[in-house]
Amino acid sequence: MRVSLRRYLIIGILLSVISSAAFGIENTHTQKTKFGFFKRNKNEVKLEKKKEPKRVKITEVELPPVFSFKNPPKHVSTMTIDDCIKYAIEHNPNLSVYEQRIKASKAGIGEARGNYAPRLTARVNYNHLDNRGTRIANTHTNSGGFTVGVSDMIWDFGKTTARINMAKYDTKSAQYDYDYELLDVIYRVQMNYYSVLSALANLDIYEQNVRINSLNYERTNAMFEEGLKSKIDVVNAEVNLADAKIQFVNGQEQLANAIIALQNSMYYQEDEVFVVTNTENFGFLKADYKKKMQNLNNNIKPSGFSFKKNDDGLITLSSGIEHNDIIQDFELNPYNITKQEAVDKALENRPDLKSIRMVEKVQEESLKAIKRQYAPELTADLTYSYTKNESTYTSPLQVGATLGVGSLNPYQIHYQIKEGEAYLDIAKHNVNIAKSDIYWEVQANYVTMRQLERKIPLMNQKVKATLENFELADGRYSVGLSNYVELQDALTNYNNAQLSFVQAVFEYNVARENLIKSIGGK
C-alpha cells in the first residue's frame, strides 16, 4: 500500500516538473497573456488589447407598425444627422456580424497558441489470452490496466510562432474590415438623410408653385369676367394648376420613399416617427416642417395671398410669391483641405487598405510556416502505466524527451512553398492595386466637390435672376404686353432654377461625403 502511494506521489511530482520545465523554457522568451498561454516578444507580433464585449443573447428583431401618411402621427420627435448615425451604429446587424468575425479571429490566436499547451492521454485496457495446443496444456490468462501520460511541445523552431502571427494579422484585418463597414454604414445614413432634406426642399418649391398657380388661376378668371383676358388663358391657367398639383403629389411620394430609405438604413425599430433637421450645408427647412410632416396630404390653398393692384389698378402676382424662397439664408461652408492632403490622409487612414496590408502579412507568415516544416520539434513526455494479470502486475514510469521531425514529403512541401510564394505575390499586387485605386478615387471626388462649390453660387444668382424675370413677365402680362405662354415660361424657369439649386446642393453634400469617406474619415 505504501509502495502504491509512493508511486502516485512520484508521478504527481514528475508531472509537475515536466510541465513547469516545458513552460519554463518558454518563460525565458515569453510573457503570460490573458489566454493562459504564452507569446514570444522576440518573433511574435503584438496585438492591441481591447476590452472584450460581453456576449449577449441574439433575439429576433421586432419591426414597428407601418406608418401611414394618411393618418398623421400624434407624436413626432426630431433627430439630427448625428442622432441617426448613432442609432444606426447601435442597431445595424452588419456591424454585429463583423464584430463576431473579430471574435472568431481572436479565438484563432488562442487556437494557434494551444500548440504550446500540454497534451494529456489516458487509456484503460483489458486483454484475455486463450492458449490451446496439442503438446501444451490449455491455458488462459486475463490482464487489465490503464495508461496515463502528458506530452508537451517545448519548441518547434518558429512553426507555431508563424501560425500565431498569421492569426494576429488576420485579427487585425478583421478589425479594419469592421472599421470600413462602419464608414459605409455612416455614409449610407448620410446619403439618405440628405435625400430627405432634398425631397423636403423640393416639396416646398412644389407647394409654392401650387399657390402661385392657384392665385394666377383666380386672377385670370377674374380678369376674364371683366373682359380683360380670353377664355384660353383661363383654360391654360387651370391646366397649369392641375400640373402643379400633380407635381406636388409626386413630391410627396418622393419624400415618403426618402423617409423609408433613411429608416431602412438605420434599421429603425421604434414606434415613434421622427423628422430631420437642417445640416451645416443643407439649410432649406422651414419652421413649420414638423406640422407639414403631420399633414402631408392636406390640400394646398392660396390662403394668405391677396391680389396686389398697382397705381393703374392692374392686378399682379408679386405678392403671391414667397420671397422667403429656397436661397434665403443659405450658406455654403467649404471643406478646407488640399488635394495632396486628401490623398496623403487616404493612404494613411483607409481601413480597407490596412486590411489588405494585413492579408499580405498573413501570407508572409504562412510562407514561413510552410518553409519551417523541415525544422524538428523538441517535446517532453511522461507516461505511467499499470497492468495486472492473475498472478503478477507491472507499473512502469517513463520520462523522456524527443527531438526530431515527423513524416515529411519534400516533393509536396516544395510545391506548397511555390503556392505560398504565389499567394504572397498576389497579396502584394492587391496592395498596389488598392493604393492606385484610392489615389485616383480621392482626386476624382475632390475635383467633383470643388466644381460644385464653384457651381452653387452661380446657381444662386440664377434663382434670383429667374425670380426677377418672372416678376417682370407677370407685370407685362398684367398690362397686356405679353401673352400667357411667356408668363408660364417665366414661372417654369423660376421653379426649375430652384429645383436645380436644391439638386446642386444635394450633389455637393454627396460629393463632400464621398471625399470624406474616400480619405477614411467619419
FIMARDREN-169674 format. One record per residue (C-alpha): chain; residue in one letter; y, x, z negated; residue number from 1. Coordinates in steps of 0.02 Angstrom, whole numbers. Example, Ala and Ser with C-alpha at 12.3 -4.5 7.8 and 13.67 -1.06 7.14 Angstrom:
2
REC  doti  tivex      yy      xx      zz  paro
REC     A      a    -225     615    -390     1
REC     A      s     -53     684    -357     2
//
This chain:
522
REC  doti  tivex      yy      xx      zz  paro
REC     A      m       0       0       0     1
REC     A      r     117     143     -45     2
REC     A      v      73     228     120     3
REC     A      s     122      73     217     4
REC     A      l     288      58     126     5
REC     A      r     322     241     155     6
REC     A      r     288     220     341     7
REC     A      y     406      72     359     8
REC     A      l     540     168     264     9
REC     A      i     519     317     380    10
REC     A      i     527     204     532    11
REC     A      g     689     123     472    12
REC     A      i     769     292     439    13
REC     A      l     717     360     608    14
REC     A      l     782     207     698    15
REC     A      s     950     229     613    16
REC     A      v     954     415     650    17
REC     A      i     910     394     833    18
REC     A      s    1035     254     859    19
REC     A      s    1175     345     769    20
REC     A      a    1132     506     858    21
REC     A      a    1139     421    1026    22
REC     A      f    1307     341     992    23
REC     A      g    1364     497     901    24
REC     A      i    1359     591    1064    25
REC     A      e    1467     456    1141    26
REC     A      n    1590     467     997    27
REC     A      t    1636     645    1044    28
REC     A      h    1719     574    1201    29
REC     A      t    1743     390    1163    30
REC     A      q    1827     262    1052    31
REC     A      k    1771      92     989    32
REC     A      t    1828     -63    1083    33
REC     A      k    1832    -248    1046    34
REC     A      f    1673    -268    1148    35
REC     A      g    1573    -175    1014    36
REC     A      f    1528     -30    1130    37
REC     A      f    1623     123    1186    38
REC     A      k    1732     180    1329    39
REC     A      r    1772     354    1392    40
REC     A      n    1952     408    1383    41
REC     A      k    1920     553    1500    42
REC     A      n    1847     465    1651    43
REC     A      e    1867     278    1624    44
REC     A      v    2024     184    1673    45
REC     A      k    2121      95    1537    46
REC     A      l    2139     -92    1543    47
REC     A      e    2288    -176    1462    48
REC     A      k    2238    -277    1311    49
REC     A      k    2288    -459    1320    50
REC     A      k    2257    -596    1195    51
REC     A      e    2103    -695    1241    52
REC     A      p    2142    -881    1259    53
REC     A      k    2033    -995    1159    54
REC     A      r    1900   -1087    1257    55
REC     A      v    1943   -1270    1269    56
REC     A      k    1836   -1415    1321    57
REC     A      i    1871   -1467    1500    58
REC     A      t    1893   -1654    1517    59
REC     A      e    1907   -1758    1674    60
REC     A      v    2087   -1793    1723    61
REC     A      e    2156   -1968    1696    62
REC     A      l    2282   -2021    1827    63
REC     A      p    2433   -2129    1785    64
REC     A      p    2456   -2302    1861    65
REC     A      v    2528   -2312    2035    66
REC     A      f    2717   -2331    2036    67
REC     A      s    2784   -2469    2146    68
REC     A      f    2963   -2456    2207    69
REC     A      k    2967   -2645    2221    70
REC     A      n    2961   -2658    2032    71
REC     A      p    3087   -2534    1960    72
REC     A      p    3027   -2441    1804    73
REC     A      k    3107   -2482    1638    74
REC     A      h    3110   -2303    1577    75
REC     A      v    3168   -2161    1689    76
REC     A      s    3185   -1983    1624    77
REC     A      t    3268   -1832    1703    78
REC     A      m    3179   -1670    1747    79
REC     A      t    3263   -1514    1812    80
REC     A      i    3179   -1399    1935    81
REC     A      d    3132   -1282    1792    82
REC     A      d    3055   -1429    1696    83
REC     A      c    2948   -1473    1846    84
REC     A      i    2892   -1293    1868    85
REC     A      k    2845   -1279    1684    86
REC     A      y    2747   -1442    1693    87
REC     A      a    2656   -1384    1850    88
REC     A      i    2606   -1218    1770    89
REC     A      e    2536   -1309    1618    90
REC     A      h    2437   -1438    1718    91
REC     A      n    2388   -1354    1883    92
REC     A      p    2197   -1336    1885    93
REC     A      n    2204   -1199    2016    94
REC     A      l    2282   -1083    1887    95
REC     A      s    2143   -1128    1766    96
REC     A      v    2015   -1078    1897    97
REC     A      y    2099    -908    1916    98
REC     A      e    2102    -888    1727    99
REC     A      q    1914    -914    1721   100
REC     A      r    1892    -785    1859   101
REC     A      i    1985    -661    1749   102
REC     A      k    1869    -703    1604   103
REC     A      a    1717    -679    1714   104
REC     A      s    1783    -510    1772   105
REC     A      k    1815    -456    1593   106
REC     A      a    1637    -506    1549   107
REC     A      g    1581    -389    1688   108
REC     A      i    1660    -243    1593   109
REC     A      g    1555    -280    1441   110
REC     A      e    1403    -302    1550   111
REC     A      a    1428    -129    1627   112
REC     A      r    1456     -52    1455   113
REC     A      g    1293    -130    1399   114
REC     A      n    1202      14    1484   115
REC     A      y    1251     121    1335   116
REC     A      a    1177      -4    1210   117
REC     A      p    1002      21    1135   118
REC     A      r     857     -70    1215   119
REC     A      l     728    -148    1100   120
REC     A      t     545    -181    1138   121
REC     A      a     412    -274    1038   122
REC     A      r     234    -319    1087   123
REC     A      v      84    -395     999   124
REC     A      n     -91    -362    1070   125
REC     A      y    -269    -416    1041   126
REC     A      n    -424    -341    1126   127
REC     A      h    -607    -395    1125   128
REC     A      l    -736    -270    1188   129
REC     A      d    -913    -333    1225   130
REC     A      n   -1031    -188    1268   131
REC     A      r   -1203    -233    1338   132
REC     A      g   -1337    -125    1418   133
REC     A      t   -1523     -89    1432   134
REC     A      r   -1529      76    1339   135
REC     A      i   -1399      43    1203   136
REC     A      a   -1383     -90    1077   137
REC     A      n   -1271    -233    1121   138
REC     A      t   -1105    -211    1027   139
REC     A      h    -938    -294    1021   140
REC     A      t    -775    -247     937   141
REC     A      n    -613    -338     903   142
REC     A      s    -446    -250     883   143
REC     A      g    -267    -307     864   144
REC     A      g     -97    -235     829   145
REC     A      f      85    -225     876   146
REC     A      t     210    -103     951   147
REC     A      v     399     -92     919   148
REC     A      g     521      30     993   149
REC     A      v     700      70    1033   150
REC     A      s     766     167    1184   151
REC     A      d     946     223    1205   152
REC     A      m    1027     297    1359   153
REC     A      i    1137     438    1295   154
REC     A      w    1217     500    1457   155
REC     A      d    1190     468    1642   156
REC     A      f    1318     591    1711   157
REC     A      g    1450     462    1759   158
REC     A      k    1350     323    1841   159
REC     A      t    1388     197    1704   160
REC     A      t    1567     257    1693   161
REC     A      a    1591     219    1878   162
REC     A      r    1519      44    1856   163
REC     A      i    1634      12    1707   164
REC     A      n    1784      68    1809   165
REC     A      m    1730     -47    1950   166
REC     A      a    1730    -194    1830   167
REC     A      k    1900    -145    1760   168
REC     A      y    1981    -132    1931   169
REC     A      d    1900    -297    1979   170
REC     A      t    1978    -375    1823   171
REC     A      k    2149    -308    1870   172
REC     A      s    2127    -378    2045   173
REC     A      a    2086    -549    1971   174
REC     A      q    2241    -541    1862   175
REC     A      y    2351    -502    2013   176
REC     A      d    2268    -644    2109   177
REC     A      y    2319    -759    1965   178
REC     A      d    2498    -694    1975   179
REC     A      y    2505    -728    2162   180
REC     A      e    2435    -903    2139   181
REC     A      l    2568    -931    2006   182
REC     A      l    2703    -884    2132   183
REC     A      d    2627   -1007    2255   184
REC     A      v    2624   -1148    2125   185
REC     A      i    2808   -1118    2086   186
REC     A      y    2851   -1110    2270   187
REC     A      r    2766   -1275    2312   188
REC     A      v    2856   -1365    2171   189
REC     A      q    3023   -1293    2226   190
REC     A      m    2997   -1345    2406   191
REC     A      n    2952   -1523    2358   192
REC     A      y    3096   -1532    2234   193
REC     A      y    3217   -1482    2373   194
REC     A      s    3136   -1611    2486   195
REC     A      v    3175   -1747    2359   196
REC     A      l    3355   -1687    2346   197
REC     A      s    3368   -1683    2536   198
REC     A      a    3297   -1859    2552   199
REC     A      l    3420   -1922    2421   200
REC     A      a    3567   -1842    2510   201
REC     A      n    3512   -1919    2674   202
REC     A      l    3494   -2087    2587   203
REC     A      d    3675   -2076    2531   204
REC     A      i    3727   -2047    2711   205
REC     A      y    3620   -2193    2773   206
REC     A      e    3691   -2305    2638   207
REC     A      q    3869   -2258    2682   208
REC     A      n    3829   -2292    2865   209
REC     A      v    3766   -2466    2821   210
REC     A      r    3926   -2503    2725   211
REC     A      i    4036   -2441    2867   212
REC     A      n    3941   -2540    2998   213
REC     A      s    3942   -2695    2887   214
REC     A      l    4129   -2682    2868   215
REC     A      n    4150   -2646    3054   216
REC     A      y    4047   -2799    3098   217
REC     A      e    4153   -2911    2986   218
REC     A      r    4314   -2837    3055   219
REC     A      t    4258   -2852    3237   220
REC     A      n    4204   -3031    3209   221
REC     A      a    4372   -3072    3128   222
REC     A      m    4466   -2992    3272   223
REC     A      f    4358   -3087    3396   224
REC     A      e    4405   -3252    3315   225
REC     A      e    4588   -3204    3336   226
REC     A      g    4557   -3162    3518   227
REC     A      l    4586   -2975    3497   228
REC     A      k    4407   -2919    3539   229
REC     A      s    4273   -2980    3657   230
REC     A      k    4106   -3055    3611   231
REC     A      i    4013   -2900    3672   232
REC     A      d    4098   -2796    3537   233
REC     A      v    4035   -2917    3406   234
REC     A      v    3858   -2906    3475   235
REC     A      n    3866   -2716    3482   236
REC     A      a    3929   -2711    3303   237
REC     A      e    3784   -2822    3248   238
REC     A      v    3657   -2712    3339   239
REC     A      n    3728   -2554    3261   240
REC     A      l    3723   -2635    3089   241
REC     A      a    3539   -2676    3114   242
REC     A      d    3504   -2496    3169   243
REC     A      a    3594   -2430    3015   244
REC     A      k    3488   -2540    2902   245
REC     A      i    3329   -2483    2988   246
REC     A      q    3383   -2302    2965   247
REC     A      f    3415   -2337    2781   248
REC     A      v    3240   -2412    2760   249
REC     A      n    3165   -2258    2844   250
REC     A      g    3265   -2151    2723   251
REC     A      q    3191   -2247    2576   252
REC     A      e    3017   -2212    2644   253
REC     A      q    3056   -2026    2661   254
REC     A      l    3119   -2022    2481   255
REC     A      a    2965   -2112    2415   256
REC     A      n    2849   -1990    2506   257
REC     A      a    2951   -1841    2445   258
REC     A      i    2935   -1900    2264   259
REC     A      i    2747   -1923    2285   260
REC     A      a    2731   -1748    2359   261
REC     A      l    2830   -1674    2213   262
REC     A      q    2723   -1761    2083   263
REC     A      n    2566   -1709    2175   264
REC     A      s    2618   -1525    2174   265
REC     A      m    2650   -1541    1987   266
REC     A      y    2484   -1631    1955   267
REC     A      y    2591   -1759    1864   268
REC     A      q    2489   -1864    1741   269
REC     A      e    2621   -1961    1644   270
REC     A      d    2657   -2147    1650   271
REC     A      e    2845   -2117    1641   272
REC     A      v    2941   -2100    1804   273
REC     A      f    3066   -1957    1816   274
REC     A      v    3216   -1917    1925   275
REC     A      v    3279   -1749    1985   276
REC     A      t    3447   -1663    1959   277
REC     A      n    3561   -1551    2061   278
REC     A      t    3516   -1367    2078   279
REC     A      e    3627   -1216    2099   280
REC     A      n    3636   -1231    2289   281
REC     A      f    3592   -1414    2311   282
REC     A      g    3727   -1519    2228   283
REC     A      f    3735   -1681    2326   284
REC     A      l    3679   -1807    2195   285
REC     A      k    3799   -1943    2138   286
REC     A      a    3819   -2005    1960   287
REC     A      d    3732   -2170    1997   288
REC     A      y    3573   -2087    2059   289
REC     A      k    3464   -2147    1916   290
REC     A      k    3520   -2325    1945   291
REC     A      k    3483   -2305    2129   292
REC     A      m    3307   -2246    2091   293
REC     A      q    3278   -2403    1991   294
REC     A      n    3339   -2514    2133   295
REC     A      l    3280   -2434    2294   296
REC     A      n    3253   -2599    2383   297
REC     A      n    3421   -2678    2347   298
REC     A      n    3518   -2736    2498   299
REC     A      i    3674   -2637    2540   300
REC     A      k    3827   -2746    2548   301
REC     A      p    4006   -2698    2592   302
REC     A      s    4063   -2745    2418   303
REC     A      g    4209   -2645    2353   304
REC     A      f    4276   -2618    2530   305
REC     A      s    4431   -2700    2597   306
REC     A      f    4517   -2702    2763   307
REC     A      k    4669   -2591    2775   308
REC     A      k    4818   -2651    2876   309
REC     A      n    4945   -2529    2940   310
REC     A      d    5130   -2564    2964   311
REC     A      d    5096   -2653    3128   312
REC     A      g    4968   -2769    3046   313
REC     A      l    4819   -2688    3131   314
REC     A      i    4654   -2680    3035   315
REC     A      t    4571   -2506    3018   316
REC     A      l    4412   -2444    2935   317
REC     A      s    4486   -2293    2847   318
REC     A      s    4472   -2374    2677   319
REC     A      g    4289   -2411    2710   320
REC     A      i    4240   -2228    2724   321
REC     A      e    4182   -2149    2563   322
REC     A      h    4290   -1995    2554   323
REC     A      n    4178   -1936    2412   324
REC     A      d    4061   -1882    2551   325
REC     A      i    3920   -1758    2563   326
REC     A      i    4026   -1600    2568   327
REC     A      q    4138   -1637    2421   328
REC     A      d    4124   -1509    2280   329
REC     A      f    3984   -1419    2368   330
REC     A      e    3974   -1234    2327   331
REC     A      l    3860   -1102    2401   332
REC     A      n    3808    -958    2290   333
REC     A      p    3740    -818    2400   334
REC     A      y    3591    -714    2344   335
REC     A      n    3659    -540    2310   336
REC     A      i    3529    -417    2373   337
REC     A      t    3521    -295    2518   338
REC     A      k    3382    -293    2645   339
REC     A      q    3320    -122    2587   340
REC     A      e    3320    -178    2405   341
REC     A      a    3219    -332    2452   342
REC     A      v    3089    -227    2545   343
REC     A      d    3075    -100    2404   344
REC     A      k    3052    -235    2272   345
REC     A      a    2920    -322    2377   346
REC     A      l    2817    -164    2398   347
REC     A      e    2830    -134    2212   348
REC     A      n    2805    -310    2143   349
REC     A      r    2695    -410    2262   350
REC     A      p    2539    -463    2165   351
REC     A      d    2434    -484    2322   352
REC     A      l    2469    -303    2373   353
REC     A      k    2424    -245    2197   354
REC     A      s    2263    -344    2207   355
REC     A      i    2216    -262    2372   356
REC     A      r    2251     -91    2295   357
REC     A      m    2132    -133    2153   358
REC     A      v    1998    -180    2280   359
REC     A      e    2021      -6    2354   360
REC     A      k    1993      68    2180   361
REC     A      v    1837     -38    2160   362
REC     A      q    1767      33    2322   363
REC     A      e    1808     211    2266   364
REC     A      e    1712     188    2104   365
REC     A      s    1570     102    2196   366
REC     A      l    1551     254    2309   367
REC     A      k    1549     368    2156   368
REC     A      a    1411     264    2077   369
REC     A      i    1307     274    2237   370
REC     A      k    1325     463    2252   371
REC     A      r    1280     488    2068   372
REC     A      q    1109     409    2092   373
REC     A      y    1044     586    2113   374
REC     A      a    1102     630    1936   375
REC     A      p     974     625    1794   376
REC     A      e     980     517    1638   377
REC     A      l     963     575    1459   378
REC     A      t     877     448    1347   379
REC     A      a     809     447    1169   380
REC     A      d     653     346    1122   381
REC     A      l     574     292     959   382
REC     A      t     408     196     959   383
REC     A      y     296     138     818   384
REC     A      s     129      52     845   385
REC     A      y      -7     -14     732   386
REC     A      t    -185     -51     791   387
REC     A      k    -331    -108     682   388
REC     A      n    -511    -140     731   389
REC     A      e    -658    -194     625   390
REC     A      s    -679     -27     534   391
REC     A      t    -525      82     568   392
REC     A      y    -340      73     602   393
REC     A      t    -208     185     682   394
REC     A      s     -19     186     662   395
REC     A      p      61     321     770   396
REC     A      l     251     352     766   397
REC     A      q     329     432     921   398
REC     A      v     503     508     935   399
REC     A      g     564     590    1093   400
REC     A      a     699     621    1220   401
REC     A      t     689     616    1409   402
REC     A      l     794     698    1544   403
REC     A      g     751     652    1720   404
REC     A      v     780     541    1870   405
REC     A      g     694     381    1917   406
REC     A      s     617     337    2083   407
REC     A      l     737     400    2216   408
REC     A      n     741     358    2401   409
REC     A      p     854     490    2481   410
REC     A      y     845     405    2650   411
REC     A      q     906     240    2578   412
REC     A      i    1040     324    2470   413
REC     A      h    1105     416    2624   414
REC     A      y    1143     253    2712   415
REC     A      q    1209     173    2554   416
REC     A      i    1337     313    2549   417
REC     A      k    1381     282    2731   418
REC     A      e    1403      97    2693   419
REC     A      g    1510     134    2540   420
REC     A      e    1622     251    2641   421
REC     A      a    1646     116    2773   422
REC     A      y    1694     -15    2643   423
REC     A      l    1815     109    2564   424
REC     A      d    1898     139    2733   425
REC     A      i    1910     -50    2760   426
REC     A      a    1996     -68    2591   427
REC     A      k    2121      70    2635   428
REC     A      h    2157     -12    2803   429
REC     A      n    2185    -179    2713   430
REC     A      v    2315     -95    2602   431
REC     A      n    2408     -29    2755   432
REC     A      i    2397    -198    2841   433
REC     A      a    2466    -287    2687   434
REC     A      k    2608    -162    2668   435
REC     A      s    2657    -183    2850   436
REC     A      d    2649    -373    2842   437
REC     A      i    2755    -377    2684   438
REC     A      y    2880    -256    2760   439
REC     A      w    2913    -367    2911   440
REC     A      e    2895    -532    2816   441
REC     A      v    3034    -486    2694   442
REC     A      q    3151    -433    2834   443
REC     A      a    3122    -594    2931   444
REC     A      n    3153    -702    2776   445
REC     A      y    3308    -600    2735   446
REC     A      v    3383    -623    2909   447
REC     A      t    3347    -811    2907   448
REC     A      m    3431    -831    2737   449
REC     A      r    3586    -732    2787   450
REC     A      q    3605    -829    2951   451
REC     A      l    3602    -993    2857   452
REC     A      e    3729    -928    2733   453
REC     A      r    3847    -900    2879   454
REC     A      k    3800   -1064    2962   455
REC     A      i    3832   -1181    2815   456
REC     A      p    4023   -1153    2803   457
REC     A      l    4038   -1185    2990   458
REC     A      m    3942   -1347    2975   459
REC     A      n    4053   -1395    2829   460
REC     A      q    4202   -1380    2944   461
REC     A      k    4111   -1485    3074   462
REC     A      v    4084   -1627    2949   463
REC     A      k    4271   -1627    2911   464
REC     A      a    4315   -1625    3096   465
REC     A      t    4196   -1767    3141   466
REC     A      l    4265   -1871    2997   467
REC     A      e    4441   -1845    3060   468
REC     A      n    4385   -1887    3238   469
REC     A      f    4305   -2048    3177   470
REC     A      e    4463   -2100    3086   471
REC     A      l    4565   -2065    3243   472
REC     A      a    4442   -2162    3351   473
REC     A      d    4450   -2306    3228   474
REC     A      g    4640   -2307    3241   475
REC     A      r    4634   -2302    3431   476
REC     A      y    4507   -2443    3432   477
REC     A      s    4617   -2548    3319   478
REC     A      v    4767   -2535    3438   479
REC     A      g    4660   -2561    3593   480
REC     A      l    4673   -2384    3661   481
REC     A      s    4484   -2356    3661   482
REC     A      n    4327   -2461    3675   483
REC     A      y    4189   -2495    3552   484
REC     A      v    4073   -2364    3628   485
REC     A      e    4197   -2225    3589   486
REC     A      l    4213   -2287    3410   487
REC     A      q    4025   -2293    3385   488
REC     A      d    4001   -2120    3462   489
REC     A      a    4127   -2050    3339   490
REC     A      l    4036   -2132    3193   491
REC     A      t    3868   -2068    3256   492
REC     A      n    3936   -1891    3271   493
REC     A      y    4003   -1902    3094   494
REC     A      n    3836   -1961    3024   495
REC     A      n    3738   -1830    3123   496
REC     A      a    3854   -1692    3062   497
REC     A      q    3822   -1744    2882   498
REC     A      l    3634   -1754    2909   499
REC     A      s    3635   -1583    2995   500
REC     A      f    3734   -1511    2850   501
REC     A      v    3607   -1576    2724   502
REC     A      q    3465   -1506    2831   503
REC     A      a    3550   -1336    2840   504
REC     A      v    3570   -1332    2650   505
REC     A      f    3387   -1380    2632   506
REC     A      e    3334   -1243    2754   507
REC     A      y    3443   -1117    2661   508
REC     A      n    3359   -1158    2495   509
REC     A      v    3189   -1145    2579   510
REC     A      a    3234    -978    2659   511
REC     A      r    3301    -914    2493   512
REC     A      e    3142    -961    2400   513
REC     A      n    3038    -886    2542   514
REC     A      l    3130    -722    2517   515
REC     A      i    3111    -728    2328   516
REC     A      k    2925    -763    2344   517
REC     A      s    2902    -627    2475   518
REC     A      i    2976    -497    2356   519
REC     A      g    2863    -556    2215   520
REC     A      g    2998    -645    2115   521
REC     A      k    2985    -810    2022   522
//
